[in-house]
Amino acid sequence: MAHKNTFVFIGLQIIAWIIFVGLSIEAGGLLVNFAFSIFKPEFVPNLYQKLDLSALYQSSLWVFYSMYSFVLMIAVLKALLFYKLIQLLMKLDTAKPFSSLAARQITRISYFIFSIGILSYIARQSAKNIMHHGYELSVLNPFWEDSQAYILMAAVVYAIATIFSRGVEIQNENDLTV
Amino acid sequence: MPIIVNLDVMMAKRKMSLNELSEKVDLTLSNLSILKTGKAKAIRFSTLEAICRALDCQPGDILEYRGEKENN
């Protein structure tokens, strides 16, 4: 059983690294495109993931930059979330898992997930409102369609973090029991 | 903490070192040190029994209650 758990643990670390690299590339690509849209607007029709926001760029710079900022912030937060997860997986000691470091890291992860959920929700509602004024933003929907799932996940992870903190207290007390 | 551990007093009376006691009660030096310096949060009955047997004493010889008022 212990051998199987180690194998699963290593598998999780590898998957987390792969996802982190993918999200970093996405965030990096979006950031570079953001810079290009400021200094070289002719590249706006050929953004990352073949996004064409040239019509939005022409109609309103304010809407373009605000929506793109949402997309960028969400992408960066997702990459940071997986970085925090990798840090947790690398520092977790399966022999003594209830450490204050792990408890703090899980709490931080729940904050990141909540931030992504809230930001996605705000972005989705903003996009919905802006679309009422005639702007076409449906191409950006994939970036914030799962906001409620993130908020739910944040609540679950926060509950786990709370239980983990209690586990740390119990383990510390156990360490000082002779 | 109101519970005082007088382990060093009993060890001096029985002329026993920490190493000797640790071997007799099968407890590590670090755990005994935690107990001796008053940092322990709890003690198991099995440990207390082993210490009392090794030092030929009663639990009351090792553990003392000193309330907050007495400390002040």
gemmi code that builds the backbone of each chain (N, CA, C; Angstrom):
import gemmi

chains = {
    "A": [
        ("MET", (0.847, -1.226, 0.000), (0.000, 0.000, 0.000), (0.877, 1.269, 0.000)),
        ("ALA", (1.948, 1.222, 0.830), (2.847, 2.375, 0.902), (3.544, 2.581, -0.437)),
        ("HIS", (3.929, 1.443, -1.054), (4.616, 1.501, -2.355), (3.686, 2.100, -3.410)),
        ("LYS", (2.390, 1.698, -3.358), (1.407, 2.199, -4.329), (1.201, 3.707, -4.128)),
        ("ASN", (1.150, 4.122, -2.830), (0.952, 5.554, -2.529), (2.102, 6.380, -3.065)),
        ("THR", (3.337, 5.879, -2.921), (4.514, 6.605, -3.415), (4.423, 6.749, -4.920)),
        ("PHE", (4.008, 5.679, -5.583), (3.903, 5.701, -7.038), (2.872, 6.740, -7.465)),
        ("VAL", (1.742, 6.778, -6.763), (0.681, 7.753, -7.074), (1.199, 9.176, -6.830)),
        ("PHE", (1.958, 9.332, -5.758), (2.518, 10.636, -5.391), (3.450, 11.157, -6.472)),
        ("ILE", (4.325, 10.272, -6.923), (5.280, 10.664, -7.980), (4.513, 10.993, -9.260)),
        ("GLY", (3.504, 10.180, -9.569), (2.672, 10.435, -10.746), (1.995, 11.796, -10.678)),
        ("LEU", (1.502, 12.132, -9.479), (0.852, 13.438, -9.280), (1.836, 14.578, -9.488)),
        ("GLN", (3.055, 14.409, -8.992), (4.089, 15.454, -9.163), (4.388, 15.675, -10.635)),
        ("ILE", (4.508, 14.572, -11.387), (4.825, 14.685, -12.823), (3.693, 15.397, -13.550)),
        ("ILE", (2.451, 14.989, -13.237), (1.289, 15.609, -13.892), (1.225, 17.098, -13.542)),
        ("ALA", (1.477, 17.419, -12.274), (1.444, 18.825, -11.840), (2.489, 19.644, -12.594)),
        ("TRP", (3.674, 19.076, -12.761), (4.738, 19.775, -13.505), (4.328, 20.007, -14.953)),
        ("ILE", (3.745, 18.991, -15.573), (3.329, 19.106, -16.987), (2.279, 20.202, -17.131)),
        ("ILE", (1.301, 20.188, -16.231), (0.234, 21.199, -16.290), (0.809, 22.588, -16.029)),
        ("PHE", (1.741, 22.679, -15.058), (2.356, 23.970, -14.738), (3.099, 24.531, -15.957)),
        ("VAL", (3.823, 23.673, -16.643), (4.573, 24.147, -17.823), (3.596, 24.647, -18.895)),
        ("GLY", (2.519, 23.875, -19.096), (1.512, 24.281, -20.086), (0.866, 25.614, -19.733)),
        ("LEU", (0.509, 25.772, -18.464), (-0.126, 27.019, -18.022), (0.853, 28.184, -18.083)),
        ("SER", (2.116, 27.929, -17.797), (3.137, 28.985, -17.868), (3.308, 29.461, -19.301)),
        ("ILE", (3.303, 28.497, -20.236), (3.427, 28.849, -21.659), (2.231, 29.694, -22.077)),
        ("GLU", (1.038, 29.285, -21.611), (-0.180, 30.047, -21.956), (-0.106, 31.457, -21.380)),
        ("ALA", (0.246, 31.562, -20.091), (0.326, 32.883, -19.450), (1.399, 33.745, -20.121)),
        ("GLY", (2.532, 33.112, -20.442), (3.615, 33.835, -21.110), (3.189, 34.329, -22.485)),
        ("GLY", (2.504, 33.443, -23.234), (2.024, 33.820, -24.559), (1.041, 34.980, -24.506)),
        ("LEU", (0.118, 34.917, -23.549), (-0.875, 35.987, -23.387), (-0.208, 37.292, -22.972)),
        ("LEU", (0.814, 37.201, -22.121), (1.532, 38.396, -21.659), (2.281, 39.050, -22.825)),
        ("VAL", (2.930, 38.228, -23.623), (3.666, 38.757, -24.783), (2.688, 39.419, -25.755)),
        ("ASN", (1.550, 38.751, -25.983), (0.534, 39.331, -26.881), (0.010, 40.651, -26.342)),
        ("PHE", (-0.127, 40.740, -25.016), (-0.600, 41.972, -24.391), (0.384, 43.105, -24.688)),
        ("ALA", (1.674, 42.784, -24.535), (2.714, 43.781, -24.815), (2.672, 44.191, -26.290)),
        ("PHE", (2.508, 43.203, -27.168), (2.446, 43.480, -28.612), (1.243, 44.346, -28.951)),
        ("SER", (0.122, 44.111, -28.270), (-1.097, 44.876, -28.582), (-0.924, 46.348, -28.232)),
        ("ILE", (-0.001, 46.619, -27.279), (0.256, 48.023, -26.901), (1.228, 48.659, -27.896)),
        ("PHE", (2.318, 47.937, -28.197), (3.388, 48.540, -29.007), (3.250, 48.245, -30.498)),
        ("LYS", (2.620, 47.116, -30.847), (2.474, 46.779, -32.277), (1.039, 46.292, -32.513)),
        ("PRO", (0.089, 47.203, -32.621), (-1.331, 46.810, -32.724), (-1.662, 45.967, -33.950)),
        ("GLU", (-0.773, 45.962, -34.950), (-1.072, 45.177, -36.163), (-1.099, 43.673, -35.883)),
        ("PHE", (-0.579, 43.243, -34.716), (-0.580, 41.820, -34.371), (-1.842, 41.382, -33.633)),
        ("VAL", (-2.757, 42.318, -33.345), (-3.987, 41.984, -32.591), (-4.836, 40.898, -33.269)),
        ("PRO", (-4.930, 40.857, -34.616), (-5.725, 39.774, -35.219), (-5.117, 38.379, -35.024)),
        ("ASN", (-3.830, 38.303, -34.664), (-3.177, 36.984, -34.537), (-2.655, 36.765, -33.127)),
        ("LEU", (-3.565, 36.734, -32.173), (-3.146, 36.564, -30.789), (-2.937, 35.079, -30.460)),
        ("TYR", (-2.508, 34.815, -29.232), (-2.283, 33.453, -28.736), (-3.562, 32.621, -28.867)),
        ("GLN", (-3.419, 31.369, -29.243), (-4.543, 30.444, -29.450), (-5.476, 30.944, -30.564)),
        ("LYS", (-4.910, 31.624, -31.522), (-5.609, 32.136, -32.717), (-6.799, 33.037, -32.351)),
        ("LEU", (-6.684, 33.732, -31.213), (-7.721, 34.687, -30.832), (-7.667, 35.887, -31.773)),
        ("ASP", (-8.847, 36.267, -32.282), (-8.892, 37.455, -33.137), (-9.792, 38.474, -32.465)),
        ("LEU", (-9.180, 39.426, -31.790), (-9.958, 40.447, -31.092), (-9.830, 41.796, -31.791)),
        ("SER", (-9.514, 41.753, -33.088), (-9.285, 43.009, -33.811), (-10.555, 43.864, -33.850)),
        ("ALA", (-11.712, 43.199, -33.989), (-12.979, 43.956, -34.036), (-13.199, 44.680, -32.713)),
        ("LEU", (-12.932, 43.977, -31.608), (-13.075, 44.582, -30.280), (-12.068, 45.711, -30.101)),
        ("TYR", (-10.842, 45.491, -30.586), (-9.775, 46.490, -30.484), (-10.171, 47.764, -31.223)),
        ("GLN", (-10.786, 47.569, -32.412), (-11.199, 48.740, -33.224), (-12.351, 49.496, -32.559)),
        ("SER", (-13.306, 48.752, -31.974), (-14.506, 49.421, -31.443), (-14.246, 50.099, -30.091)),
        ("SER", (-13.517, 49.444, -29.206), (-13.256, 50.085, -27.913), (-11.968, 49.566, -27.280)),
        ("LEU", (-10.996, 50.474, -27.159), (-9.719, 50.094, -26.535), (-9.919, 49.757, -25.068)),
        ("TRP", (-10.801, 50.493, -24.388), (-11.065, 50.282, -22.963), (-11.597, 48.859, -22.725)),
        ("VAL", (-12.581, 48.444, -23.521), (-13.170, 47.103, -23.388), (-12.116, 46.038, -23.718)),
        ("PHE", (-11.359, 46.280, -24.775), (-10.329, 45.308, -25.184), (-9.329, 45.079, -24.053)),
        ("TYR", (-8.767, 46.167, -23.515), (-7.732, 46.026, -22.491), (-8.291, 45.482, -21.179)),
        ("SER", (-9.518, 45.882, -20.844), (-10.067, 45.378, -19.573), (-10.360, 43.879, -19.666)),
        ("MET", (-10.965, 43.453, -20.772), (-11.245, 42.018, -20.927), (-9.950, 41.215, -21.030)),
        ("TYR", (-8.989, 41.748, -21.781), (-7.713, 41.037, -21.928), (-6.980, 40.964, -20.602)),
        ("SER", (-7.124, 42.003, -19.757), (-6.493, 41.989, -18.422), (-7.074, 40.869, -17.582)),
        ("PHE", (-8.389, 40.698, -17.670), (-9.032, 39.599, -16.943), (-8.447, 38.263, -17.387)),
        ("VAL", (-8.377, 38.091, -18.710), (-7.847, 36.827, -19.269), (-6.422, 36.595, -18.772)),
        ("LEU", (-5.624, 37.650, -18.803), (-4.215, 37.537, -18.399), (-4.079, 37.204, -16.917)),
        ("MET", (-4.855, 37.914, -16.083), (-4.773, 37.687, -14.626), (-5.185, 36.261, -14.288)),
        ("ILE", (-6.252, 35.784, -14.933), (-6.714, 34.414, -14.652), (-5.652, 33.411, -15.070)),
        ("ALA", (-5.036, 33.625, -16.234), (-4.004, 32.698, -16.726), (-2.797, 32.681, -15.786)),
        ("VAL", (-2.387, 33.865, -15.324), (-1.222, 33.943, -14.416), (-1.545, 33.269, -13.079)),
        ("LEU", (-2.758, 33.530, -12.572), (-3.157, 32.915, -11.290), (-3.196, 31.396, -11.393)),
        ("LYS", (-3.656, 30.883, -12.524), (-3.710, 29.420, -12.708), (-2.295, 28.835, -12.693)),
        ("ALA", (-1.366, 29.521, -13.364), (0.022, 29.041, -13.377), (0.608, 29.083, -11.961)),
        ("LEU", (0.338, 30.167, -11.239), (0.840, 30.300, -9.853), (0.226, 29.245, -8.951)),
        ("LEU", (-1.047, 28.910, -9.184), (-1.731, 27.882, -8.390), (-1.000, 26.554, -8.502)),
        ("PHE", (-0.669, 26.174, -9.727), (0.015, 24.898, -9.916), (1.449, 24.951, -9.406)),
        ("TYR", (2.059, 26.140, -9.415), (3.396, 26.277, -8.832), (3.345, 26.011, -7.336)),
        ("LYS", (2.303, 26.573, -6.690), (2.121, 26.351, -5.242), (1.866, 24.865, -4.971)),
        ("LEU", (1.102, 24.234, -5.847), (0.805, 22.810, -5.675), (2.084, 21.986, -5.784)),
        ("ILE", (2.926, 22.337, -6.753), (4.199, 21.622, -6.926), (5.074, 21.816, -5.689)),
        ("GLN", (5.119, 23.042, -5.161), (5.899, 23.307, -3.935), (5.414, 22.424, -2.798)),
        ("LEU", (4.089, 22.313, -2.671), (3.505, 21.485, -1.604), (3.887, 20.023, -1.792)),
        ("LEU", (3.741, 19.508, -3.008), (4.025, 18.093, -3.280), (5.502, 17.766, -3.058)),
        ("MET", (6.378, 18.735, -3.352), (7.814, 18.465, -3.199), (8.240, 18.501, -1.741)),
        ("LYS", (7.559, 19.352, -0.944), (7.989, 19.493, 0.456), (7.231, 18.584, 1.403)),
        ("LEU", (6.176, 17.927, 0.911), (5.371, 17.075, 1.781), (6.145, 15.806, 2.156)),
        ("ASP", (6.185, 15.549, 3.465), (6.857, 14.340, 3.961), (5.766, 13.352, 4.335)),
        ("THR", (5.661, 12.249, 3.591), (4.558, 11.306, 3.812), (4.660, 10.621, 5.187)),
        ("ALA", (5.863, 10.594, 5.765), (6.017, 9.993, 7.100), (5.408, 10.909, 8.165)),
        ("LYS", (5.607, 12.227, 7.990), (5.028, 13.197, 8.947), (4.348, 14.308, 8.146)),
        ("PRO", (3.171, 14.039, 7.604), (2.562, 14.998, 6.679), (2.013, 16.256, 7.346)),
        ("PHE", (1.672, 16.146, 8.646), (1.012, 17.274, 9.303), (2.029, 18.281, 9.815)),
        ("SER", (2.558, 19.064, 8.895), (3.501, 20.103, 9.271), (2.831, 21.450, 9.061)),
        ("SER", (3.307, 22.456, 9.795), (2.703, 23.791, 9.675), (2.942, 24.353, 8.272)),
        ("LEU", (4.070, 23.966, 7.660), (4.382, 24.428, 6.301), (3.320, 23.926, 5.322)),
        ("ALA", (2.973, 22.629, 5.435), (1.974, 22.043, 4.539), (0.601, 22.682, 4.769)),
        ("ALA", (0.258, 22.915, 6.033), (-1.033, 23.534, 6.359), (-1.127, 24.936, 5.752)),
        ("ARG", (-0.031, 25.691, 5.888), (-0.001, 27.065, 5.328), (-0.118, 27.032, 3.818)),
        ("GLN", (0.590, 26.081, 3.189), (0.587, 25.982, 1.727), (-0.800, 25.610, 1.203)),
        ("ILE", (-1.484, 24.689, 1.900), (-2.830, 24.287, 1.463), (-3.791, 25.461, 1.612)),
        ("THR", (-3.632, 26.240, 2.668), (-4.479, 27.429, 2.857), (-4.236, 28.419, 1.719)),
        ("ARG", (-2.959, 28.627, 1.378), (-2.633, 29.557, 0.271), (-3.237, 29.065, -1.035)),
        ("ILE", (-3.183, 27.754, -1.256), (-3.759, 27.183, -2.482), (-5.258, 27.473, -2.534)),
        ("SER", (-5.929, 27.350, -1.390), (-7.375, 27.635, -1.370), (-7.634, 29.105, -1.696)),
        ("TYR", (-6.762, 30.015, -1.231), (-6.924, 31.437, -1.551), (-6.744, 31.684, -3.052)),
        ("PHE", (-5.753, 31.000, -3.641), (-5.516, 31.149, -5.082), (-6.731, 30.662, -5.874)),
        ("ILE", (-7.265, 29.503, -5.475), (-8.411, 28.933, -6.198), (-9.599, 29.882, -6.081)),
        ("PHE", (-9.784, 30.438, -4.878), (-10.903, 31.364, -4.672), (-10.729, 32.619, -5.541)),
        ("SER", (-9.497, 33.116, -5.604), (-9.229, 34.315, -6.427), (-9.566, 34.049, -7.888)),
        ("ILE", (-9.161, 32.868, -8.373), (-9.444, 32.518, -9.770), (-10.953, 32.450, -9.987)),
        ("GLY", (-11.650, 31.821, -9.039), (-13.108, 31.680, -9.164), (-13.807, 33.025, -9.177)),
        ("ILE", (-13.428, 33.891, -8.230), (-14.078, 35.208, -8.130), (-13.768, 36.059, -9.370)),
        ("LEU", (-12.509, 36.044, -9.766), (-12.092, 36.831, -10.943), (-12.816, 36.341, -12.200)),
        ("SER", (-12.926, 35.023, -12.340), (-13.628, 34.438, -13.498), (-15.099, 34.841, -13.473)),
        ("TYR", (-15.685, 34.820, -12.294), (-17.105, 35.181, -12.165), (-17.325, 36.644, -12.538)),
        ("ILE", (-16.450, 37.519, -11.996), (-16.571, 38.949, -12.303), (-16.370, 39.192, -13.795)),
        ("ALA", (-15.374, 38.515, -14.361), (-15.089, 38.672, -15.797), (-16.283, 38.217, -16.633)),
        ("ARG", (-16.882, 37.084, -16.241), (-18.022, 36.541, -16.993), (-19.208, 37.498, -16.939)),
        ("GLN", (-19.479, 38.039, -15.744), (-20.605, 38.968, -15.594), (-20.332, 40.266, -16.356)),
        ("SER", (-19.079, 40.729, -16.276), (-18.708, 41.957, -17.004), (-18.875, 41.751, -18.501)),
        ("ALA", (-18.413, 40.596, -18.987), (-18.523, 40.293, -20.422), (-19.993, 40.237, -20.840)),
        ("LYS", (-20.814, 39.648, -19.976), (-22.263, 39.559, -20.275), (-22.863, 40.954, -20.394)),
        ("ASN", (-22.497, 41.843, -19.450), (-23.019, 43.208, -19.469), (-22.539, 43.973, -20.696)),
        ("ILE", (-21.248, 43.785, -21.006), (-20.664, 44.507, -22.146), (-21.283, 44.022, -23.458)),
        ("MET", (-21.605, 42.716, -23.531), (-22.203, 42.183, -24.757), (-23.564, 42.794, -25.030)),
        ("HIS", (-24.264, 43.242, -23.983), (-25.559, 43.924, -24.162), (-25.400, 45.225, -24.938)),
        ("HIS", (-24.174, 45.778, -24.903), (-23.929, 47.029, -25.617), (-23.449, 46.788, -27.040)),
        ("GLY", (-23.523, 45.552, -27.495), (-23.226, 45.257, -28.893), (-21.835, 44.718, -29.177)),
        ("TYR", (-20.993, 44.519, -28.130), (-19.644, 43.997, -28.364), (-19.681, 42.473, -28.431)),
        ("GLU", (-18.849, 41.888, -29.296), (-18.812, 40.443, -29.455), (-17.675, 39.852, -28.624)),
        ("LEU", (-18.054, 39.166, -27.516), (-17.026, 38.640, -26.594), (-17.143, 37.133, -26.364)),
        ("SER", (-17.981, 36.468, -27.176), (-18.204, 35.032, -26.942), (-16.919, 34.213, -27.124)),
        ("VAL", (-15.977, 34.743, -27.910), (-14.720, 34.020, -28.138), (-13.882, 33.928, -26.851)),
        ("LEU", (-14.171, 34.792, -25.873), (-13.413, 34.777, -24.612), (-14.059, 33.896, -23.536)),
        ("ASN", (-15.241, 33.381, -23.794), (-15.963, 32.582, -22.789), (-15.179, 31.396, -22.230)),
        ("PRO", (-14.395, 30.666, -23.067), (-13.654, 29.524, -22.509), (-12.705, 29.903, -21.364)),
        ("PHE", (-12.299, 31.175, -21.290), (-11.347, 31.577, -20.253), (-11.991, 31.710, -18.885)),
        ("TRP", (-13.352, 31.865, -18.836), (-13.979, 32.026, -17.525), (-15.303, 31.283, -17.374)),
        ("GLU", (-15.468, 30.177, -18.089), (-16.762, 29.487, -18.003), (-16.893, 28.619, -16.749)),
        ("ASP", (-15.772, 28.257, -16.087), (-15.829, 27.336, -14.948), (-15.610, 28.048, -13.614)),
        ("SER", (-16.107, 29.265, -13.476), (-15.868, 30.058, -12.257), (-16.507, 29.408, -11.030)),
        ("GLN", (-17.723, 28.865, -11.200), (-18.423, 28.281, -10.040), (-17.689, 27.033, -9.547)),
        ("ALA", (-17.118, 26.278, -10.475), (-16.354, 25.087, -10.080), (-15.147, 25.484, -9.239)),
        ("TYR", (-14.484, 26.576, -9.607), (-13.324, 27.038, -8.845), (-13.738, 27.489, -7.446)),
        ("ILE", (-14.876, 28.186, -7.358), (-15.323, 28.663, -6.041), (-15.666, 27.472, -5.155)),
        ("LEU", (-16.325, 26.474, -5.734), (-16.666, 25.257, -4.969), (-15.390, 24.552, -4.516)),
        ("MET", (-14.415, 24.440, -5.430), (-13.152, 23.779, -5.101), (-12.420, 24.536, -3.992)),
        ("ALA", (-12.502, 25.871, -4.038), (-11.847, 26.698, -3.006), (-12.436, 26.400, -1.637)),
        ("ALA", (-13.766, 26.254, -1.577), (-14.429, 25.955, -0.305), (-13.977, 24.591, 0.223)),
        ("VAL", (-13.904, 23.616, -0.662), (-13.493, 22.266, -0.255), (-12.037, 22.267, 0.227)),
        ("VAL", (-11.169, 22.926, -0.527), (-9.743, 22.951, -0.161), (-9.546, 23.715, 1.148)),
        ("TYR", (-10.333, 24.775, 1.362), (-10.230, 25.521, 2.616), (-10.635, 24.660, 3.804)),
        ("ALA", (-11.699, 23.867, 3.611), (-12.127, 22.942, 4.674), (-11.024, 21.930, 4.967)),
        ("ILE", (-10.393, 21.427, 3.908), (-9.278, 20.479, 4.079), (-8.124, 21.157, 4.812)),
        ("ALA", (-7.856, 22.419, 4.465), (-6.759, 23.168, 5.119), (-7.038, 23.328, 6.606)),
        ("THR", (-8.299, 23.583, 6.955), (-8.682, 23.742, 8.367), (-8.466, 22.427, 9.119)),
        ("ILE", (-8.898, 21.336, 8.502), (-8.718, 20.020, 9.125), (-7.225, 19.701, 9.248)),
        ("PHE", (-6.467, 20.062, 8.233), (-5.022, 19.826, 8.234), (-4.345, 20.586, 9.367)),
        ("SER", (-4.775, 21.840, 9.583), (-4.202, 22.650, 10.678), (-4.459, 21.974, 12.018)),
        ("ARG", (-5.652, 21.412, 12.180), (-5.979, 20.691, 13.420), (-5.089, 19.452, 13.533)),
        ("GLY", (-4.848, 18.816, 12.394), (-3.946, 17.659, 12.364), (-2.547, 18.045, 12.821)),
        ("VAL", (-2.100, 19.237, 12.420), (-0.777, 19.729, 12.826), (-0.728, 19.897, 14.340)),
        ("GLU", (-1.789, 20.471, 14.900), (-1.839, 20.662, 16.367), (-1.765, 19.315, 17.078)),
        ("ILE", (-2.551, 18.347, 16.571), (-2.585, 17.021, 17.201), (-1.220, 16.350, 17.077)),
        ("GLN", (-0.579, 16.501, 15.909), (0.735, 15.880, 15.720), (1.778, 16.516, 16.641)),
        ("ASN", (1.732, 17.854, 16.771), (2.681, 18.540, 17.667), (2.503, 18.063, 19.100)),
        ("GLU", (1.237, 17.898, 19.492), (0.952, 17.429, 20.848), (1.469, 15.993, 21.007)),
        ("ASN", (1.306, 15.210, 19.966), (1.775, 13.821, 19.997), (3.301, 13.774, 20.093)),
        ("ASP", (3.951, 14.702, 19.402), (5.420, 14.755, 19.453), (5.912, 15.091, 20.852)),
        ("LEU", (5.106, 15.842, 21.601), (5.501, 16.219, 22.960), (4.856, 15.314, 24.008)),
        ("THR", (4.369, 14.159, 23.585), (3.844, 13.165, 24.529), (4.896, 12.071, 24.661)),
        ("VAL", (5.365, 11.847, 25.926), (6.412, 10.843, 26.143), (5.835, 9.570, 26.743)),
    ],
    "B": [
        ("MET", (3.564, 26.020, 33.229), (2.593, 24.935, 33.342), (2.488, 24.513, 34.808)),
        ("PRO", (1.288, 24.283, 35.335), (1.101, 23.952, 36.747), (1.714, 22.602, 37.170)),
        ("ILE", (1.885, 21.671, 36.210), (2.453, 20.366, 36.570), (3.977, 20.457, 36.449)),
        ("ILE", (4.649, 20.228, 37.581), (6.126, 20.293, 37.606), (6.673, 18.869, 37.591)),
        ("VAL", (7.688, 18.617, 36.790), (8.306, 17.289, 36.701), (9.619, 17.336, 37.473)),
        ("ASN", (9.680, 16.571, 38.571), (10.889, 16.557, 39.419), (11.757, 15.343, 39.116)),
        ("LEU", (11.932, 15.053, 37.856), (12.686, 13.863, 37.437), (14.153, 13.980, 37.845)),
        ("ASP", (14.721, 15.165, 37.679), (16.146, 15.340, 37.999), (16.411, 15.145, 39.501)),
        ("VAL", (15.404, 15.526, 40.327), (15.557, 15.360, 41.787), (15.634, 13.870, 42.124)),
        ("MET", (14.701, 13.087, 41.551), (14.685, 11.639, 41.816), (15.928, 10.966, 41.244)),
        ("MET", (16.366, 11.421, 40.072), (17.561, 10.837, 39.454), (18.784, 11.110, 40.328)),
        ("ALA", (18.858, 12.277, 40.933), (19.982, 12.623, 41.816), (19.920, 11.755, 43.086)),
        ("LYS", (18.705, 11.543, 43.602), (18.555, 10.714, 44.826), (18.989, 9.278, 44.571)),
        ("ARG", (18.640, 8.780, 43.383), (18.991, 7.386, 43.049), (20.367, 7.299, 42.376)),
        ("LYS", (21.004, 8.434, 42.220), (22.333, 8.514, 41.591), (22.324, 7.845, 40.207)),
        ("MET", (21.342, 8.251, 39.411), (21.210, 7.659, 38.081), (21.365, 8.757, 37.050)),
        ("SER", (22.122, 8.463, 35.986), (22.298, 9.457, 34.920), (21.147, 9.340, 33.921)),
        ("LEU", (21.077, 10.313, 33.049), (20.012, 10.334, 32.036), (20.151, 9.157, 31.064)),
        ("ASN", (21.408, 8.844, 30.737), (21.673, 7.723, 29.814), (21.181, 6.404, 30.400)),
        ("GLU", (21.511, 6.220, 31.699), (21.111, 4.970, 32.383), (19.589, 4.847, 32.400)),
        ("LEU", (18.952, 5.953, 32.777), (17.496, 5.940, 32.876), (16.865, 5.693, 31.512)),
        ("SER", (17.430, 6.302, 30.494), (16.889, 6.147, 29.139), (16.957, 4.679, 28.695)),
        ("GLU", (18.055, 3.995, 29.081), (18.176, 2.565, 28.719), (17.180, 1.718, 29.506)),
        ("LYS", (16.974, 2.085, 30.778), (16.086, 1.265, 31.623), (14.626, 1.418, 31.231)),
        ("VAL", (14.220, 2.612, 30.863), (12.788, 2.817, 30.552), (12.512, 2.719, 29.050)),
        ("ASP", (13.546, 2.491, 28.262), (13.401, 2.356, 26.802), (12.781, 3.619, 26.186)),
        ("LEU", (13.330, 4.743, 26.561), (12.887, 6.029, 26.024), (14.128, 6.729, 25.474)),
        ("THR", (13.974, 7.464, 24.402), (15.143, 8.143, 23.832), (15.582, 9.286, 24.745)),
        ("LEU", (16.835, 9.679, 24.596), (17.376, 10.781, 25.405), (16.596, 12.077, 25.148)),
        ("SER", (16.206, 12.271, 23.889), (15.491, 13.522, 23.557), (14.125, 13.560, 24.245)),
        ("ASN", (13.436, 12.395, 24.277), (12.125, 12.346, 24.947), (12.268, 12.561, 26.445)),
        ("LEU", (13.315, 11.950, 27.026), (13.552, 12.138, 28.464), (13.884, 13.593, 28.759)),
        ("SER", (14.641, 14.180, 27.848), (15.018, 15.585, 28.016), (13.778, 16.481, 27.944)),
        ("ILE", (12.859, 16.139, 27.028), (11.587, 16.884, 26.904), (10.834, 16.807, 28.231)),
        ("LEU", (10.845, 15.627, 28.849), (10.134, 15.424, 30.121), (10.838, 16.191, 31.249)),
        ("LYS", (12.150, 16.070, 31.276), (12.950, 16.678, 32.359), (12.858, 18.203, 32.344)),
        ("THR", (12.820, 18.784, 31.144), (12.806, 20.253, 31.046), (11.399, 20.838, 31.096)),
        ("GLY", (10.409, 19.988, 31.323), (9.038, 20.483, 31.481), (8.361, 20.877, 30.177)),
        ("LYS", (8.891, 20.419, 29.043), (8.282, 20.775, 27.758), (7.205, 19.765, 27.327)),
        ("ALA", (7.120, 18.652, 28.016), (6.157, 17.614, 27.631), (4.728, 18.093, 27.843)),
        ("LYS", (3.857, 17.733, 26.910), (2.432, 18.084, 27.028), (1.657, 16.970, 27.724)),
        ("ALA", (2.158, 15.754, 27.616), (1.449, 14.610, 28.209), (2.444, 13.479, 28.434)),
        ("ILE", (2.083, 12.597, 29.367), (2.917, 11.423, 29.604), (2.010, 10.204, 29.622)),
        ("ARG", (2.463, 9.136, 28.968), (1.660, 7.899, 28.933), (1.833, 7.183, 30.274)),
        ("PHE", (0.794, 6.451, 30.662), (0.882, 5.671, 31.902), (2.006, 4.651, 31.822)),
        ("SER", (2.194, 4.065, 30.647), (3.241, 3.057, 30.477), (4.615, 3.671, 30.725)),
        ("THR", (4.807, 4.917, 30.276), (6.088, 5.607, 30.504), (6.263, 5.915, 31.984)),
        ("LEU", (5.185, 6.399, 32.608), (5.229, 6.740, 34.041), (5.542, 5.500, 34.871)),
        ("GLU", (4.907, 4.398, 34.484), (5.131, 3.118, 35.186), (6.600, 2.714, 35.060)),
        ("ALA", (7.140, 2.806, 33.838), (8.533, 2.410, 33.602), (9.498, 3.288, 34.400)),
        ("ILE", (9.228, 4.592, 34.450), (10.107, 5.511, 35.193), (10.037, 5.215, 36.691)),
        ("CYS", (8.804, 4.988, 37.198), (8.646, 4.705, 38.641), (9.334, 3.399, 39.005)),
        ("ARG", (9.273, 2.426, 38.109), (9.919, 1.134, 38.371), (11.430, 1.310, 38.372)),
        ("ALA", (11.944, 2.084, 37.420), (13.394, 2.271, 37.300), (13.953, 3.077, 38.478)),
        ("LEU", (13.182, 4.082, 38.943), (13.664, 4.945, 40.027), (13.147, 4.516, 41.402)),
        ("ASP", (12.328, 3.431, 41.404), (11.774, 2.915, 42.652), (11.106, 4.040, 43.454)),
        ("CYS", (10.103, 4.642, 42.809), (9.427, 5.753, 43.480), (7.953, 5.768, 43.096)),
        ("GLN", (7.212, 6.714, 43.638), (5.799, 6.882, 43.327), (5.624, 7.998, 42.294)),
        ("PRO", (4.507, 7.961, 41.547), (4.270, 9.052, 40.586), (4.308, 10.431, 41.230)),
        ("GLY", (3.843, 10.510, 42.471), (3.837, 11.787, 43.176), (5.232, 12.316, 43.467)),
        ("ASP", (6.225, 11.406, 43.467), (7.621, 11.851, 43.678), (8.160, 12.559, 42.443)),
        ("ILE", (7.585, 12.198, 41.288), (8.083, 12.773, 40.025), (7.213, 13.954, 39.587)),
        ("LEU", (5.890, 13.824, 39.797), (4.971, 14.867, 39.316), (4.426, 15.673, 40.486)),
        ("GLU", (4.439, 16.971, 40.345), (3.965, 17.855, 41.404), (3.042, 18.899, 40.790)),
        ("TYR", (1.949, 19.174, 41.485), (1.040, 20.213, 41.004), (1.301, 21.500, 41.768)),
        ("ARG", (1.581, 22.535, 41.028), (1.767, 23.851, 41.647), (0.839, 24.814, 40.930)),
        ("GLY", (-0.213, 25.215, 41.629), (-1.242, 26.063, 41.021), (-0.714, 27.439, 40.650)),
        ("GLU", (-1.541, 28.202, 39.890), (-1.152, 29.541, 39.426), (-0.883, 30.465, 40.608)),
        ("LYS", (-1.738, 30.351, 41.687), (-1.602, 31.248, 42.852), (-0.291, 30.980, 43.569)),
        ("GLU", (0.066, 29.666, 43.691), (1.299, 29.308, 44.388), (2.503, 29.843, 43.630)),
        ("ASN", (2.404, 29.751, 42.258), (3.516, 30.233, 41.426), (3.720, 31.733, 41.621)),
        ("ASN", (2.567, 32.455, 41.736), (2.660, 33.909, 41.912), (3.154, 34.222, 43.330)),
    ],
}
model = gemmi.Model(1)
for chain_id, residues in chains.items():
    chain = gemmi.Chain(chain_id)
    for i, (resn, *xyz) in enumerate(residues, 1):
        res = gemmi.Residue()
        res.name, res.seqid = resn, gemmi.SeqId(i, " ")
        for name, pos in zip(("N", "CA", "C"), xyz):
            atom = gemmi.Atom()
            atom.name, atom.element = name, gemmi.Element(name[0])
            atom.pos, atom.b_iso = gemmi.Position(*pos), 0.0
            res.add_atom(atom)
        chain.add_residue(res)
    model.add_chain(chain)
structure = gemmi.Structure()
structure.add_model(model)
structure.setup_entities()
